[in-house]
Structures are given as structure tokens and as C-alpha cells.
Amino acid sequence: MNRERSKTLILSVLVIMSIILIQQLWFPSPVDIFKIGTGASKDSHMTVIEGRKNVISPKTIVVSFGAGDRKKNYYTILSSNIDSVWNRCKTILGDYFSEEPEIIPVGYDTYVQANISKSIELEFGDNMSAVLISSVFDSSDNKIVKNIKGIKKILIPAFNRGIIYIVGDSKDDIYEIRRYNHEEDTALVDLIDKLEDTEFIKYHPVSSLFDEVNENYTIIPINYTLAAKQIFVESAVDVKDETALRERAKKFFSKNFDFVKTIKETSGAIVYIYGYGEKSVRINSEGILEYKEEIGNISSTNILASLDAAIDFVCENGGFPEGTYLKHVEAITDGQNKGYRFSFGYRIEGFPVEFNRGKTEHPLKVEVYGNKVKTYYSLVRRAMNMQGVDSEQKILYFPGIIEKNIRHLELQYSDSKGQPGGEMRDEEKILQILKDIEEVGLVYFDTLERQRIQLLRPCWMVKIKNNIYYFDGYTGELVDGFMLN
């Protein structure tokens, strides 16, 4: 009897061992499942951090070649080597954001004087919190973040002796950031010297060109010997390819696409709706994609976590185009919910792409409440290789564009000031226009006149007080203009 019981016991042990071995062979243990999940989460987190570091980058990089004299000094705005120059600057700035530097408020004149010397000025998007810039250096709790709310510009003198300058939310909000333990670094000097040996657009401050305008340090181009391309672009989304559209839309609905209904509008747009409208994706004939989701009551004031949620969402649903940068940040409120709207821009061939403001202002926008994305807007274009197109022409001399459009500018300027056109003499109007120039730069302008394929031509963007104008870089004709709020 005991012998039979022993056999039964041995058989039972063998069966249990077989089950355990089979389970080990075919199914991961709970410990292994936890490890896999943790690893995946870590990889995803690293992707978000890398994405954040990519999009938090300067909107504009201005190089001062350091003639030493305000009248003689000249500048350029980079349209190539942007990433390499930014990466070089990051190696210098890291110590300022990770250590405990001295922070000294200074006046605008001090900043202007430093900008005359050989230096690099980094200009970021609008309403950029200091904690966002600081996160690029893996630091979100440091002396700069505690003392400076927002960062618009950072000026790095080339002969870096432990001093940089930060411009906050206005030109009256300027700080000298000083480190006492620093090493001499000539790499920035060498970089600027190499840039000076290449062909580039020369810019001079308005005040150095016109004696009557002695307080406007905005730089404007005085020559343009380079040729610039006109480019055909196409929307990244093709509305006519229904199979590709369906696959694109699936990303937003995860595994629940069986519960998604498709609606074709008379305009040519296609709408995908989940359930009773909890989620929807609309793609119009121009390739503009709009996503909306009901998220309930959720709020957050953690801007860094909200940006990470926005980046994670975009990366999972199509990704960012090459040359993307964070262009505008805005705190938003929807009922009891508080969140952020992140707007992104991107470059083609080194030049920012601007749009007809009546149709769209930013090509990528994400509204985030807490860690949930409520709305997402995307209009991404990609360059096409069009054979037989004369793609490269000389850019018109910038002062010639102003001269060609001076009458129009005078009328518009008078209207925006609420003054009759005849109250000021012509020379007074021209002088006032020069005094009020705030920004000049070369961009690609997308009129959004056609549906999927569009020709982008280089344009001079000129901001004069509350007005922005876009002039065709080849002909000088006014392409578009509007008044800012």
C-alpha cells in the first residue's frame, strides 16, 4: 500500500515539475513581465526626453562678427548649420544651468554693448518658460529657473569668460549670468571665424544705417548675393488615398477601430468618429488633420509634464517633421480645466515655413490638460523633387523691396495708427517706419491656395509694430500682410 502511495506521490511531483517547466518555456513569469514592462516604460521615457530636447531649440540664431564699433559691426542670421551651432552652444550653457551662478539684473544698453562683440544670440519661441529651456540640460530645479520666469534670448560672448546674458519676457528683463569657476574656451571663436569665411547675408542694425534712427538695434539685411530655391511641397497626408488615410487614422484609435464610423463630407474631408463622439479625426482636402477627444475634468500646472505628454502623443501619431522647433507656449483654460497649448514650427532648407494667418498660424498645435491631449492639429508639408523646374533664383535686394512697397507701407502704417494718410510728410513716414521695424528674416511662405501640392517661394518677412508683411523674395511684390492682436 505504501509502495502504491509512493508511486502516486512521485508521479504527482513529476506532473507538477512538467507543468512548471512548460510554463517557464512558454510563458514569462510575473517577475519577467514586470521587468519587460519597466524596460518598455524606460525606453518610452527616453524617447520623450530625446524628443523634447529636439524640439526645444532656437527659433533663430544670430551671429555677431564683432567689429567692436556699433556702426561697423555686422551680423548674420543662420539658415544652415543651425543644429551644429546649437549643439556647440549647449556644451557651454550646460554648466550655467547645472551650477549656482551669480545672477545680476542689467540694463538694455549693457546687452547691446555685449552684442556688438563677437557672439552668438539664441532666440527662442514665445512664452518659453525657463524650466523648459533648462530641461534640455537635464535640470529643472536650479538657480536660473528659480530667479528667471521666462527666457526669450540667450547671448553667449565668443570670448566666453564665464558670462552669458539672458533676456526674459521683455527687453527690460535682462540678466548677466556669471560663473567664477570656468575654463577658457575658444571653440566658439573658431566657429564664428569659420562662418565668416563662408558666403552669408550681411545684416546691420537700423540705427547704424540711418543716423536719424539712433535707438533701433533691429538688424536688417544690406546685401543678398546668394540664390534661394523655390520648392514644391506636398501635404504629408493624401486624402485621395483612402487606404493610407485609414491606416493613419487607426493610430489615434488604438485597437478600437472596429467601433469607428467614417463620414465623407461634401467638401472632400473625411471624418472618423469613435462611439458617440468621444474621439474624432478629421482630414480635409488640403491634408490638415484635426484630432479631438473628450477628456473629462483634468488639470495641471506642470508645464514640463504637459509638454512631454504632447511630444509622446505626436511621436505615436505620425511624428514631427524634420527641423521642428517649439514656437509658442500658451496657458489655456476650458471651464474648470487648466492646461497648455504647444505650437510648433518647422524649417525647410533651413528657412522657417510661415502660413497665411487667415487659414492657419502654426502647422502643429497640441492642447494638453494634465497628461491628456484634448486637441491636435497638423499641417505638415514635405519637399518634392520636381524635374524641369527652375528652382533657384537670386533674392531681391532687401532695401529695394522696401523702396518698391513704400507707398503701400505708408498707407497701411497710417491706417494702423489711426491717422489720415496726409498728416505726415513722406520723409517723416519713412523715418517712422524705419524706427518701428522689429524683425526681418527670410522665410518660405505657404499661401494655402491649393489643396495638396503647393509652390513655396522665399519671402522677406518684415514686422513693423503691429503689422507683419511677407514680400516675394524674387519680385518684391506684397504676398500677404496682417495686423497682430
C-alpha positions in Angstrom: 0.0 0.0 0.0 2.8 2.3 1.0 4.5 1.4 -2.3 1.5 2.4 -4.3 1.2 5.7 -2.4 4.9 6.4 -3.1 4.4 5.8 -6.8 1.4 8.1 -6.8 3.4 10.8 -5.0 6.4 10.5 -7.4 4.0 10.8 -10.4 2.3 13.8 -8.9 5.7 15.5 -8.4 6.7 14.7 -12.0 3.5 16.2 -13.4 3.9 19.4 -11.3 7.5 19.7 -12.5 6.4 19.2 -16.1 3.8 21.9 -15.7 6.4 24.3 -14.2 8.9 23.6 -16.9 6.3 24.1 -19.7 5.2 27.3 -18.1 8.8 28.5 -17.9 9.3 27.6 -21.6 6.1 29.1 -23.0 5.0 31.8 -20.6 7.1 34.6 -18.9 7.0 34.7 -15.1 5.3 37.6 -13.3 8.8 38.9 -12.4 9.8 38.8 -16.1 6.6 40.6 -17.1 7.4 43.3 -14.6 10.9 43.7 -16.0 9.6 43.9 -19.6 7.1 46.5 -18.6 9.7 48.5 -16.8 12.1 48.3 -19.6 9.5 49.4 -22.2 8.5 52.3 -20.0 12.1 53.4 -19.6 12.6 53.3 -23.4 9.4 55.3 -24.0 10.5 57.8 -21.4 13.9 58.2 -23.1 12.2 58.7 -26.4 10.1 61.5 -25.0 13.1 63.2 -23.4 15.0 63.0 -26.7 12.0 64.4 -28.5 11.8 67.2 -26.0 15.5 68.1 -26.4 15.0 68.1 -30.2 12.0 70.5 -30.3 13.3 72.9 -27.6 15.7 74.6 -29.8 16.3 78.2 -31.0 13.8 79.7 -33.4 16.6 82.0 -34.7 20.4 82.1 -34.3 22.1 85.4 -34.9 25.9 85.6 -35.2 27.7 88.8 -34.4 31.1 89.1 -36.1 32.4 91.6 -33.6 33.8 94.6 -35.4 33.8 96.3 -32.0 32.2 99.5 -33.4 28.4 99.8 -33.4 28.5 101.5 -36.8 30.8 99.0 -38.4 29.7 95.7 -36.8 27.7 93.3 -38.9 25.7 90.1 -38.2 24.1 87.2 -40.0 21.1 85.0 -39.3 21.8 81.3 -39.8 19.9 79.3 -42.3 22.3 76.4 -42.3 24.5 74.8 -39.6 21.7 75.6 -37.1 21.8 72.2 -35.4 25.7 72.1 -35.2 25.9 75.7 -33.8 23.1 74.9 -31.2 24.8 71.7 -30.1 28.1 73.6 -29.6 26.2 76.3 -27.6 24.6 73.6 -25.4 28.0 72.4 -24.3 28.8 75.9 -23.0 25.4 76.6 -21.4 25.1 73.3 -19.5 27.3 74.5 -16.7 25.3 77.6 -16.2 22.1 75.6 -15.7 23.6 72.9 -13.5 25.7 75.0 -11.2 24.9 78.0 -8.9 25.9 81.1 -11.0 25.6 84.7 -9.9 22.5 86.4 -11.5 22.8 90.1 -11.9 20.0 92.3 -13.4 21.5 94.6 -16.1 20.1 97.3 -18.4 19.4 97.0 -22.1 22.4 99.1 -23.0 24.7 96.5 -21.4 23.1 93.8 -23.5 23.5 95.9 -26.7 27.2 96.5 -25.9 27.8 92.8 -25.3 26.0 92.0 -28.6 28.5 94.2 -30.5 31.3 91.9 -29.6 31.8 88.6 -31.3 28.9 86.5 -30.0 26.0 84.2 -30.7 22.5 85.1 -29.8 19.9 82.3 -29.5 16.3 83.4 -29.8 13.6 81.0 -28.6 9.8 80.8 -29.2 7.2 83.0 -27.4 6.4 82.5 -23.8 9.1 79.9 -23.2 9.3 79.0 -19.5 12.8 78.9 -18.1 12.1 75.4 -16.9 11.6 74.2 -20.5 14.9 75.6 -21.6 16.6 74.2 -18.5 15.2 70.7 -19.2 17.5 70.5 -22.2 20.4 70.3 -19.8 18.7 67.7 -17.6 18.0 70.2 -14.9 14.6 71.6 -13.9 15.4 72.9 -10.3 18.3 75.3 -10.4 19.2 78.9 -9.6 18.3 80.3 -13.1 14.8 78.6 -13.0 14.2 80.0 -9.5 15.1 83.5 -10.5 14.0 83.9 -14.1 10.5 83.1 -15.2 10.8 83.0 -19.0 13.6 83.0 -21.5 13.4 84.7 -24.8 17.0 85.1 -25.7 20.5 83.9 -24.6 23.6 85.7 -25.6 26.9 83.9 -25.5 30.0 86.1 -25.9 32.5 84.2 -28.1 35.4 85.0 -25.7 33.5 83.2 -23.0 34.9 84.2 -19.7 32.2 82.8 -17.5 29.5 85.3 -18.6 26.3 84.9 -20.6 23.2 87.1 -20.8 19.6 86.1 -20.6 16.6 88.2 -21.9 13.4 87.3 -20.1 9.9 88.2 -21.2 10.8 91.8 -22.3 13.9 93.8 -23.2 13.8 95.4 -19.8 14.1 91.9 -18.2 17.8 91.2 -18.7 20.3 89.3 -16.6 24.0 88.8 -16.6 24.8 85.2 -15.6 28.3 84.8 -14.1 30.3 81.7 -13.3 33.5 82.1 -11.4 34.9 78.6 -12.0 35.3 78.4 -15.7 37.9 77.5 -18.3 38.8 79.5 -21.4 37.1 78.1 -24.4 38.0 79.3 -27.9 35.7 76.8 -29.8 33.0 79.5 -30.3 35.6 82.0 -31.6 36.8 79.4 -34.1 33.3 78.6 -35.2 32.4 82.2 -35.8 35.7 82.7 -37.7 34.8 79.8 -40.0 31.3 81.2 -40.6 32.9 84.5 -41.6 34.9 82.7 -44.3 31.8 81.4 -45.9 29.2 83.3 -48.1 26.5 84.8 -46.0 23.9 87.6 -45.8 25.2 90.7 -44.0 22.9 92.4 -41.6 23.3 95.8 -39.9 21.3 97.4 -37.2 18.8 100.0 -38.4 20.5 102.6 -36.2 23.9 102.1 -37.8 22.5 102.7 -41.3 20.3 105.7 -40.6 21.6 108.5 -38.2 18.1 109.6 -37.5 17.1 106.2 -36.1 19.5 106.0 -33.2 17.7 103.6 -30.9 16.5 100.8 -33.1 19.0 97.9 -32.9 17.0 95.5 -35.1 19.2 94.0 -37.7 18.2 94.3 -41.4 19.9 92.7 -44.5 22.1 95.0 -46.6 23.1 92.5 -49.2 21.9 89.2 -50.6 24.2 87.7 -53.1 23.0 84.1 -52.5 20.4 82.3 -54.6 17.4 80.7 -52.8 15.3 77.8 -54.0 11.6 77.8 -54.7 10.2 74.5 -53.6 7.2 72.4 -54.5 5.8 70.7 -51.4 3.0 68.2 -50.8 0.9 67.5 -47.7 2.1 64.5 -45.8 -1.5 63.2 -45.8 -3.1 62.3 -49.2 -6.9 62.5 -48.8 -7.4 60.6 -52.1 -5.6 57.5 -50.8 -8.3 56.1 -48.6 -6.2 53.0 -47.5 -3.4 55.2 -46.3 -5.9 57.5 -44.6 -7.5 54.6 -42.8 -4.1 53.4 -41.5 -3.2 56.9 -40.5 -6.4 57.3 -38.5 -6.0 53.9 -36.8 -3.1 55.2 -34.8 -5.4 57.6 -33.0 -8.0 54.9 -32.0 -5.6 52.1 -30.9 -7.4 48.8 -31.1 -10.9 50.2 -31.1 -11.1 50.9 -34.8 -14.0 48.4 -35.2 -16.2 50.9 -33.4 -15.2 53.8 -35.6 -17.5 55.1 -38.3 -16.4 57.0 -41.4 -18.2 60.1 -42.8 -17.3 61.7 -46.1 -18.2 65.4 -46.2 -19.2 67.2 -49.4 -16.1 69.4 -49.0 -13.9 66.3 -49.6 -12.9 65.9 -46.0 -13.1 62.5 -44.3 -14.1 62.2 -40.6 -13.5 59.2 -38.4 -15.7 59.2 -35.2 -15.4 56.7 -32.3 -18.5 55.8 -30.3 -20.7 58.8 -29.7 -18.1 61.3 -30.5 -15.7 60.6 -27.6 -12.8 60.8 -30.2 -12.7 62.1 -33.8 -10.2 62.6 -36.5 -11.0 64.9 -39.5 -8.7 65.2 -42.5 -9.6 67.8 -45.1 -8.6 68.1 -48.8 -5.5 70.2 -48.0 -4.2 67.4 -45.7 -5.0 69.2 -42.5 -5.6 66.7 -39.7 -7.5 67.6 -36.6 -8.0 65.3 -33.6 -10.4 65.9 -30.7 -11.1 63.8 -27.6 -13.4 64.2 -24.6 -11.2 64.1 -21.5 -13.5 65.0 -18.7 -12.3 67.1 -15.8 -8.5 67.2 -15.6 -6.0 70.0 -15.0 -2.3 70.5 -14.5 0.2 73.4 -13.9 3.2 71.2 -14.6 4.3 72.6 -17.9 7.2 70.1 -18.4 4.9 67.1 -17.8 2.3 68.6 -20.2 4.9 69.1 -22.9 6.1 65.5 -22.5 2.6 64.3 -22.9 2.2 66.4 -26.1 5.5 65.1 -27.5 4.6 61.5 -26.7 1.3 61.9 -28.4 2.8 63.4 -31.6 5.5 60.7 -31.7 2.9 58.0 -31.5 0.7 59.5 -34.2 2.9 60.5 -37.1 5.9 62.2 -35.5 7.4 65.6 -36.0 8.8 66.8 -39.4 12.5 67.5 -39.7 13.5 70.9 -38.4 10.7 71.2 -35.9 11.1 73.7 -33.0 8.7 74.8 -30.2 7.4 78.1 -31.4 4.7 79.3 -28.9 3.5 78.2 -25.5 0.2 79.4 -24.0 -1.6 78.6 -20.8 -5.3 77.8 -21.6 -8.5 77.3 -19.6 -11.5 75.3 -20.6 -14.2 75.5 -17.9 -12.6 74.2 -14.7 -9.7 72.6 -16.7 -6.3 74.3 -16.9 -3.7 73.2 -19.4 -1.3 74.3 -22.2 -1.3 74.8 -25.9 2.0 74.0 -27.5 2.5 75.3 -31.1 5.4 74.1 -33.2 7.0 75.4 -36.4 9.5 73.7 -38.8 12.1 74.6 -41.4 12.6 73.5 -45.0 16.1 74.1 -46.4 17.0 76.0 -43.2 14.2 78.6 -43.6 11.1 78.7 -41.3 7.8 77.9 -43.0 5.1 80.6 -42.4 1.4 80.4 -43.4 -1.5 82.6 -44.4 -2.7 83.6 -40.9 -6.3 83.7 -42.1 -6.2 79.9 -42.5 -3.6 78.7 -40.0 -0.9 80.3 -37.9 1.1 77.2 -36.7 1.5 73.9 -38.6 1.4 71.8 -35.4 -0.7 72.5 -32.3 -1.4 70.3 -29.3 -3.7 71.2 -26.4 -2.9 69.2 -23.2 -4.8 69.1 -19.9 -2.9 67.2 -17.2 -1.4 64.4 -19.3 -4.3 64.1 -21.7 -4.4 65.5 -25.2 -7.7 67.2 -26.0 -6.9 68.6 -29.5 -4.2 68.1 -32.1 -3.8 70.0 -35.3 -1.3 69.1 -38.0 -0.4 70.5 -41.4 2.9 69.1 -42.5 4.4 69.6 -45.9 7.4 67.8 -47.4 9.6 68.9 -50.3 9.1 67.3 -53.7 11.6 66.6 -56.4 10.1 68.4 -59.4 12.1 67.8 -62.6 12.5 70.6 -65.1 11.6 73.4 -62.6 13.9 76.4 -62.3 14.2 76.1 -58.6 17.0 78.6 -57.8 16.9 82.4 -58.3 18.6 85.4 -56.9 16.9 87.1 -54.0 15.9 90.7 -54.5 18.0 93.3 -52.6 16.1 94.0 -49.4 16.2 97.8 -49.4 14.8 97.6 -52.9 11.8 95.7 -51.6 11.1 98.5 -49.0 11.5 101.1 -51.7 9.2 99.3 -54.1 6.5 99.0 -51.4 7.0 102.3 -49.6 3.7 103.8 -50.7 1.7 100.7 -49.6 3.6 100.7 -46.3 2.9 104.3 -45.7 -0.8 103.9 -46.2 -1.0 100.7 -44.1 1.1 102.4 -41.4 -1.1 105.5 -41.3 -4.2 103.3 -41.2 -2.9 101.2 -38.3 -2.0 104.4 -36.4 -5.5 105.8 -37.0 -4.1 108.8 -38.8 -5.1 110.2 -42.2 -2.5 109.5 -44.8 -1.8 113.1 -45.4 -1.0 114.2 -41.9 2.7 113.2 -42.1 5.2 114.2 -44.8 6.6 111.3 -46.9 10.1 111.5 -45.3 8.5 111.5 -41.8 6.5 108.4 -42.6 9.6 106.6 -44.0 11.6 107.6 -40.9 8.9 106.4 -38.6 8.6 103.0 -40.5 12.4 102.5 -40.1 12.2 103.3 -36.4 9.4 100.8 -35.9 10.9 97.8 -37.8 11.1 95.0 -35.2 12.1 91.9 -37.2 13.3 91.0 -40.7 14.0 87.5 -41.9 13.8 85.2 -44.9 11.1 82.5 -44.8 9.1 80.2 -47.0 5.5 81.4 -47.2 2.7 78.9 -47.7 -0.4 80.7 -49.1 -2.5 77.5 -48.7 -4.2 78.5 -52.0 -4.1 75.0 -53.5 -5.1 71.7 -52.0 -2.3 69.2 -51.6 0.6 70.5 -53.7 1.9 74.0 -53.2 4.8 76.1 -54.5 6.7 77.8 -51.7 8.8 80.8 -52.7 11.3 82.5 -50.4 9.8 85.7 -48.9 11.1 88.5 -46.8 9.1 88.6 -43.5 9.0 92.2 -42.1 7.5 93.0 -38.7 6.6 96.7 -38.3 5.0 97.4 -34.9 1.6 95.6 -35.0 1.9 94.6 -38.7 3.6 91.6 -40.4 4.3 91.7 -44.1 5.5 89.0 -46.5 7.2 90.2 -49.7 8.1 87.8 -52.6 11.9 87.4 -52.5 12.2 87.3 -56.3 9.8 90.1 -57.3 9.4 92.2 -54.2 5.6 92.0 -54.5 3.5 92.0 -51.3 2.2 88.4 -50.9 0.4 88.8 -47.6 0.1 91.1 -44.6 -1.9 91.3 -41.4 -2.3 93.1 -38.1 -1.3 91.4 -34.9 -3.7 91.5 -32.0 
